[in-house]
Amino acid sequence: MSQTKSKKSESTPRVTLVLNCTSPQREDWVKERLPAAKVLSSSNETVESDEIRVVATDQRIELWDDQTPHGRGTFVDFSNIDTRTGTGNLGKNQPLRKAIGERARSIIDATAGFGQDTVLLACMGFEVTAFERNPVVATLLADGLARAKQTEALIEPISRVQLVVADTKKSLAHFTPSPDVIYIDGMFPLKRSKSALSKKPMRLARRLVGEDTDLPELLKVARRHAALRVVVKRPRGVKPLSDGVSARIKTKLVTYDIYPAAPS
Ligand SMILES: C[S@@+](CC[C@H](N)C(=O)[O-])C[C@H]1O[C@@H](n2cnc3c(N)ncnc32)[C@H](O)[C@@H]1O
């Protein structure tokens, strides 16, 4: 797991792996992505408090921790994504869509996580290259994207998504042609209430990833490599990541800060 410039809120969990697949190819696929994970022979052992367990079956790849009831792990699932157009989730007035702008065709999602924004953007019609540097998060995302191809309405959007397991900051210099827009939604410091953590996927992602303390640096590099703009998602009421914002689009929960491209 990448430790690069991310601050762990608690101690870094040990990642263990249980392979419950009938297909050896699938087991190899998972092992190749998580070479540092200790392979356990059974999923029946109690999950320790310092452990995050990846459980791979033929159906899906799940994350378990010590607060996960048996058989109720977290996995990435796009089958319920809201694909209403017009005034709905994919409509022209959707705040994320407005932030991306009308001229954009290609987007780099610099912080893909479990891919909710990646797939939303693909469903809006954009070509999306999704970067995720944490191998555990990226493995769950790759599994979710593969399964999404079984949902009729998602086949075409998912065909426009490329997943890259790498640090975006280090990869942008080699990425040609420049994407129209680079989108950043980093893991920000926890404020006041920890209620967001009661949501299982968020709690597990935060335990794996910690805080993304290098977001200002990512923004700087992104502005040099975007053709049109960089969009940064921030919690509502939090100041922008840096100077240079040209517009802010606010919703009840989040703000999208727009930065013009600044080629060097
Ligand atoms: C808050 S989550 C993103 C959530 C995502 N937008 C979604 O809709 O599910 C942030 C993710 O970005 C990843 N990340 C942060 N900085 C990165 C970088 N420089 N390169 C690649 N991934 C990065 C973290 O590992 C983490 O998984």
The ligand as a Tripos MOL2 file, in Angstrom:
@<TRIPOS>MOLECULE
LIG
   27    29     1     0     0
SMALL
NO_CHARGES

@<TRIPOS>ATOM
      1 C1        -12.0180   10.7150   -0.8860 C.3       1 LIG1
      2 S1        -11.4170    9.3790   -1.8580 S.3       1 LIG1
      3 C2        -12.1660    9.6330   -3.4270 C.3       1 LIG1
      4 C3        -13.6160    9.2760   -3.4840 C.3       1 LIG1
      5 C4        -14.1410    9.2300   -4.9110 C.3       1 LIG1
      6 N1        -14.2310   10.5570   -5.4900 N.3       1 LIG1
      7 C5        -15.4870    8.5100   -5.0330 C.2       1 LIG1
      8 O1        -16.4150    9.0950   -5.6240 O.co2     1 LIG1
      9 O2        -15.5980    7.3440   -4.5800 O.co2     1 LIG1
     10 C6         -9.7450    9.8480   -2.2090 C.3       1 LIG1
     11 C7         -8.9390    8.7280   -2.9020 C.3       1 LIG1
     12 O3         -7.9140    9.3580   -3.6710 O.3       1 LIG1
     13 C8         -6.7380    8.5980   -3.5970 C.3       1 LIG1
     14 N2         -5.6190    9.5240   -3.8860 N.ar      1 LIG1
     15 C9         -5.2900   10.6450   -3.2030 C.ar      1 LIG1
     16 N3         -4.2350   11.2750   -3.7620 N.ar      1 LIG1
     17 C10        -3.8920   10.5170   -4.8520 C.ar      1 LIG1
     18 C11        -2.8670   10.6430   -5.8350 C.ar      1 LIG1
     19 N4         -1.9720   11.6510   -5.8070 N.pl3     1 LIG1
     20 N5         -2.8000    9.7130   -6.8050 N.ar      1 LIG1
     21 C12        -3.6990    8.6790   -6.8450 C.ar      1 LIG1
     22 N6         -4.6790    8.5020   -5.9120 N.ar      1 LIG1
     23 C13        -4.7820    9.4130   -4.9320 C.ar      1 LIG1
     24 C14        -6.7370    8.0440   -2.1790 C.3       1 LIG1
     25 O4         -5.9220    6.8780   -2.0940 O.3       1 LIG1
     26 C15        -8.2230    7.7630   -1.9560 C.3       1 LIG1
     27 O5         -8.5610    6.4420   -2.2880 O.3       1 LIG1
@<TRIPOS>BOND
     1     1     2 1
     2     2     3 1
     3     2    10 1
     4     3     4 1
     5     4     5 1
     6     5     6 1
     7     5     7 1
     8     7     8 2
     9     7     9 1
    10    10    11 1
    11    11    12 1
    12    11    26 1
    13    12    13 1
    14    13    14 1
    15    13    24 1
    16    14    15 ar
    17    14    23 ar
    18    15    16 ar
    19    16    17 ar
    20    17    18 ar
    21    17    23 ar
    22    18    19 1
    23    18    20 ar
    24    20    21 ar
    25    21    22 ar
    26    22    23 ar
    27    24    25 1
    28    24    26 1
    29    26    27 1
@<TRIPOS>SUBSTRUCTURE
     1 LIG1         1 GROUP 0 **** ****
